[in-house]
Amino acid sequence: MTTIDTTLGERAPTAPPRKVREHLMELLEERLRAFFREEQERRSTAYSSASDLVSSVADLVGAGGKRVRPAFCISGYLAAGGDPDDHRVLRAAVALELLHAAALIHDDIMDAATRRRGVPTVHEKHSASHRSGGWRGEDRRYGEGVAVLAGDLALVYADQFMATAPAMVDALWAELRTELIVGQFVDVHVAAAAEFPVDPDLARWIALSKSGRYTIHRPLEVGAAIAGRPDLGNAFEAYGAAIGEAFQLRDDIMDAFGDGQVTGKPDGLDLTSHKMTLLLGAAMERDLEIRDLVHAGEMSAGSLRTRLRETGVRVDIERHIDRLVDDGCQAIAKVPLAAGWREELVEMARLVAYRDC
C-alpha cells in the first residue's frame, strides 16, 4: 500500500524505485517485441520482402542499446508520483526509443558509418544485399535509399506510439523532434563547410540539441507531464542540460580515445567526419595547432587522436564532467519528488556520465 509522508510531501513507493523502473522497462521490451512481430506479419501479406524494411528497424532496436531515453522517461513519470500500475507512460517510452532508432539510422547514412552496435549499419546491410544479389543500379544508392525509408518508418512508429499521450505532451514532442533535426543539420553543415570557430557555446548548443535534450531533459519532462506534474519542467531542464552535456562529453571521449570493440562503433568516427564535438571544441580552444590542422584538413583521425592525448584535454574534460554531474544533482536537490527518486536520479546521472560504452 502506498503511503504519504506529509512532512516532506513525497510519496513512498511499495518497492525500491529502481525495481519499479526495471519492471516497467521489462514491459517495454515485451511491447517492442510484440509490436515488431505483428508489424512484420502485417506488412509481409502484400509483398513478402516488405517485412525487410520493418526488420531493419526491429533488428537495430533489438541489437541492444542502453535504452537511456525510455529509462529517463519512465523515471520522470515515477519521480513525479506517477502510478506504476498505469502503463500509459510505456507508450511514450517506446516512442522515444523508436525516435532514437530513426536518428541513428539517418545519422549513420550521413556519417557513412559501417557499424552500429557491433553489426553492419542499415544502409551497409542493404548495400551488401544489393551487391550479393547482383541487382540493377548502384548498391550504395540502394542501401542508403532503403535506410532513409527505414528511418522514416521508425519516425512514423514513434508518432504512432506517442499519439495516445495527454494533449499537454504534444508541444513537448514537437519541440523534441525539431531540436533533434535542426541540431543534426547544424552539425552536418558546420562539418561540411569547415566552419570550426573556437566557440564552445556553439559546440555545446549542437551537442545539446542533437543529443543531450532528447536523451535526458525532454524524456524526463514528457514523463512528468504524463504524471500531471509539468511544474517539474524547470528542475528537469536544469538537471537534463547538465547531465545531457556530460552524456555527450562521454560520447566524445569514447569516440576519441575508446575501443571500437567495446563501443560497437568505428574508432574516431566523429573525428573522421570533422564533427564539431564538445571535446574537439575544447581542444581547439586550448591548442592552436589542432585548430589550424583541422581547418586545413591535414590531420587524419588517428593523428588527431594522438594530438588530443598530447594536449591533456581529456583531464580537463573529465573534471568538467564531474562539475556537470554535481550541477545536475543540485538542480533536483530540493524539488518535491516521490520518495527515493532523488537518490535514483543522482545514481542515473553518474551511470550515464561515467559509462564506458
C-alpha positions in Angstrom: 0.0 0.0 0.0 1.3 3.4 -0.9 1.9 5.8 2.0 2.2 9.6 2.1 4.9 11.4 4.1 3.1 14.7 4.8 6.3 16.3 6.3 8.2 16.0 3.0 5.2 15.9 0.7 6.7 12.9 -1.0 5.0 9.6 -1.8 6.8 6.4 -0.8 6.5 3.5 -3.2 6.0 -0.1 -2.1 9.1 -1.2 -3.9 12.6 0.5 -4.4 12.5 3.0 -7.3 15.0 1.0 -9.4 12.9 -2.2 -9.1 9.8 -0.4 -10.2 11.5 1.1 -13.2 13.1 -2.2 -14.1 9.7 -3.9 -14.1 8.3 -1.2 -16.4 11.4 -1.5 -18.7 10.8 -5.2 -19.0 7.2 -4.5 -20.1 8.6 -2.0 -22.6 10.8 -4.7 -24.1 7.8 -7.0 -24.4 5.8 -4.3 -26.2 8.6 -3.6 -28.6 9.0 -7.3 -29.5 5.2 -7.8 -29.9 4.8 -4.7 -32.0 7.6 -5.6 -34.4 6.4 -9.2 -34.7 2.9 -8.1 -35.6 4.1 -5.4 -37.9 6.4 -7.8 -39.8 3.5 -10.2 -40.3 1.1 -7.5 -41.4 3.4 -5.9 -44.0 4.5 -9.2 -45.5 1.0 -10.1 -46.5 1.1 -7.7 -49.5 4.7 -8.4 -50.5 7.0 -10.8 -48.7 10.0 -8.6 -48.9 8.2 -5.6 -47.4 8.9 -7.1 -44.0 12.6 -6.5 -44.7 12.1 -2.8 -44.1 10.3 -3.4 -40.8 13.1 -5.8 -39.9 15.7 -3.1 -40.5 14.2 -1.1 -37.6 13.4 -4.1 -35.5 16.9 -5.5 -35.8 18.6 -2.2 -34.8 16.3 -1.8 -31.8 16.8 -5.5 -30.8 20.6 -5.3 -31.2 21.0 -3.8 -27.8 21.4 -0.2 -26.8 21.2 1.3 -23.3 17.5 2.4 -23.5 18.6 5.6 -21.9 15.7 7.7 -23.2 12.9 5.3 -22.1 14.6 4.9 -18.8 14.6 8.6 -18.1 11.0 9.0 -19.4 9.8 6.3 -17.0 11.9 7.7 -14.2 10.5 11.2 -14.8 7.0 9.8 -14.6 7.6 7.8 -11.4 9.7 10.6 -9.8 6.7 12.9 -10.4 4.5 10.5 -8.5 3.0 8.6 -11.5 1.1 5.4 -10.7 3.4 2.5 -11.7 0.2 0.4 -12.4 -0.9 3.0 -15.0 1.1 2.0 -18.1 0.3 5.0 -20.3 3.9 6.1 -19.9 5.1 2.9 -21.6 3.8 4.1 -25.0 5.7 7.4 -24.6 8.9 5.5 -23.6 8.6 3.2 -26.6 8.1 6.3 -28.9 11.4 7.8 -27.6 13.3 4.6 -28.3 11.9 4.5 -31.8 12.8 8.1 -32.4 16.3 7.3 -31.3 16.4 4.4 -33.8 15.3 6.8 -36.6 18.0 9.3 -35.6 20.7 6.5 -35.6 19.7 5.2 -39.0 19.8 8.6 -40.6 23.0 9.6 -38.7 24.8 6.6 -39.9 24.0 7.5 -43.5 25.3 11.0 -43.1 28.4 9.8 -41.4 29.0 6.9 -43.9 29.3 4.7 -40.8 29.7 0.9 -41.4 28.9 -0.5 -38.0 26.5 0.2 -35.2 26.1 -1.8 -32.0 28.7 -4.2 -33.3 26.8 -5.1 -36.5 26.6 -3.5 -40.0 24.6 -0.3 -40.2 21.2 -0.4 -42.0 22.5 1.2 -45.2 25.6 -1.0 -45.3 23.5 -4.2 -44.8 21.2 -3.3 -47.7 24.1 -2.3 -49.9 25.6 -5.7 -49.3 22.3 -7.4 -50.2 22.3 -5.5 -53.5 25.8 -6.5 -54.3 25.4 -10.1 -53.4 22.1 -10.3 -55.4 23.7 -8.7 -58.5 20.7 -6.3 -58.7 20.5 -3.4 -61.1 21.6 0.1 -60.2 24.2 1.3 -57.7 24.4 -0.6 -54.5 25.3 2.4 -52.4 22.3 4.4 -53.5 20.0 1.4 -52.9 21.3 0.8 -49.4 21.1 4.5 -48.5 17.6 4.8 -50.0 16.3 1.8 -48.0 17.9 3.2 -44.8 16.2 6.6 -45.4 12.9 4.8 -45.6 13.7 2.7 -42.5 14.5 5.8 -40.5 11.3 7.4 -41.7 9.3 4.3 -40.8 10.8 4.4 -37.3 9.7 8.0 -37.0 6.1 7.1 -38.1 6.1 4.3 -35.5 7.3 6.8 -32.8 4.5 9.2 -33.6 2.0 6.3 -33.6 3.0 5.4 -30.0 3.1 9.0 -28.8 -0.3 9.7 -30.2 -2.1 8.5 -27.1 -0.2 10.7 -24.7 -2.1 13.5 -22.9 -2.5 16.7 -25.0 -0.1 18.6 -22.9 2.7 16.4 -24.3 2.1 17.4 -27.9 4.1 20.6 -27.8 7.0 18.8 -26.0 7.0 16.1 -28.6 7.1 18.6 -31.4 9.9 20.6 -29.8 11.9 17.5 -29.0 11.8 16.3 -32.7 12.5 19.7 -34.0 15.5 20.3 -31.7 16.9 16.9 -32.8 16.6 17.6 -36.5 17.8 21.2 -36.5 20.7 20.3 -34.3 21.6 17.5 -36.7 21.5 19.9 -39.6 23.8 22.4 -37.9 26.2 19.6 -37.0 26.4 18.4 -40.6 26.6 22.0 -42.0 29.4 23.0 -39.7 31.4 19.9 -40.6 30.8 20.2 -44.4 31.5 24.0 -44.5 34.6 23.5 -42.3 33.2 26.2 -40.0 35.3 25.5 -36.9 35.1 28.6 -34.8 36.7 28.3 -31.4 33.3 28.6 -29.9 32.4 26.3 -27.0 28.9 27.7 -26.9 28.2 26.6 -30.5 29.6 23.1 -29.8 27.5 22.9 -26.6 24.4 24.0 -28.5 24.9 21.4 -31.2 25.5 18.7 -28.7 22.5 19.5 -26.5 20.2 20.0 -29.5 21.1 16.7 -31.3 21.7 14.6 -28.3 21.5 16.0 -24.8 18.0 17.3 -24.7 16.3 14.4 -26.4 18.3 11.9 -24.3 17.6 13.2 -20.8 15.8 16.6 -20.4 12.8 16.0 -22.7 12.2 12.4 -21.7 12.1 13.4 -18.1 9.8 16.3 -19.0 7.5 14.0 -21.0 7.3 11.5 -18.2 6.5 14.2 -15.6 3.8 15.7 -17.9 2.1 12.4 -18.3 2.1 12.1 -14.4 0.4 15.5 -14.3 3.5 17.4 -12.9 4.5 19.9 -15.6 5.8 22.1 -12.7 8.9 19.9 -12.6 9.9 21.1 -16.0 12.4 23.8 -14.9 14.2 21.4 -12.5 14.3 18.6 -15.0 15.6 21.1 -17.6 18.5 22.2 -15.4 19.2 18.6 -14.5 18.9 17.4 -18.1 21.0 20.1 -19.5 23.9 19.4 -17.2 23.7 15.6 -17.4 22.9 15.7 -21.1 26.1 17.6 -21.7 28.0 15.1 -19.5 26.5 12.3 -21.5 27.6 13.8 -24.8 31.1 14.6 -23.5 31.4 10.9 -22.5 30.4 10.0 -26.1 33.1 12.3 -27.4 35.7 10.8 -25.1 34.8 7.3 -26.2 35.0 8.3 -29.9 38.4 10.0 -29.5 40.0 7.6 -27.0 37.8 4.5 -26.8 38.0 1.0 -28.3 35.5 0.3 -31.1 35.3 -3.3 -29.9 33.7 -2.0 -26.7 31.6 0.8 -28.1 30.3 -1.1 -31.1 31.2 1.8 -33.5 34.3 2.6 -35.6 37.1 4.4 -33.7 37.3 8.1 -34.2 34.1 8.3 -36.4 33.3 11.9 -35.3 36.9 13.0 -35.9 36.9 11.4 -39.3 33.6 13.2 -40.1 35.0 16.5 -38.8 32.2 16.9 -36.3 32.3 19.9 -34.1 32.1 17.9 -30.9 32.4 19.4 -27.4 35.7 17.7 -27.0 37.2 19.0 -30.2 35.9 22.5 -29.5 37.7 22.5 -26.2 40.9 21.1 -27.7 40.9 23.7 -30.5 40.4 26.4 -27.9 43.5 25.4 -26.0 45.7 24.2 -28.8 46.0 26.5 -31.9 47.9 23.8 -33.8 44.9 21.5 -33.6 42.7 24.3 -34.8 44.9 25.1 -37.7 45.3 21.5 -38.8 41.6 20.8 -38.6 40.9 23.9 -40.7 43.5 22.8 -43.2 42.2 19.3 -43.3 45.7 18.0 -42.9 45.2 15.7 -39.9 44.0 12.1 -40.1 41.7 10.8 -37.3 44.5 8.7 -35.9 46.9 11.6 -35.8 44.3 13.8 -34.3 43.6 11.3 -31.6 47.3 11.2 -30.8 47.5 15.0 -30.6 44.4 15.1 -28.4 46.2 12.8 -25.9 49.2 15.0 -26.0 47.3 18.1 -25.1 45.9 16.6 -21.9 42.4 17.9 -22.8 40.9 14.6 -21.6 41.9 15.5 -18.0 40.1 18.9 -18.3 37.0 17.2 -19.8 36.8 14.7 -17.1 36.9 17.5 -14.5 34.2 19.3 -16.4 32.0 16.2 -16.4 32.5 16.0 -12.6 31.2 19.6 -12.3 28.3 18.9 -14.6 27.2 15.9 -12.6 27.3 18.0 -9.4 25.3 20.8 -11.1 22.7 18.4 -12.3 22.3 16.7 -8.9 22.0 20.1 -7.2 19.2 21.1 -9.6 16.9 18.4 -8.2 18.2 18.6 -4.6 15.1 20.5 -3.2 12.3 19.8 -5.6 9.4 17.6 -4.4 9.9 14.1 -5.9 8.4 10.7 -4.9 10.4 9.1 -2.1 13.7 7.6 -3.2 13.7 9.1 -6.7 16.1 12.0 -5.9 18.7 9.4 -5.0 17.9 7.3 -8.0 18.2 10.2 -10.4 21.6 11.0 -8.9 22.7 7.5 -9.5 21.4 7.6 -13.1 23.4 10.8 -13.7 26.6 9.0 -12.6 25.8 6.0 -14.7 25.4 7.9 -18.0 28.3 10.3 -17.3 30.9 7.6 -16.4 29.9 4.8 -18.7 32.4 3.0 -20.9 30.1 2.1 -23.8 
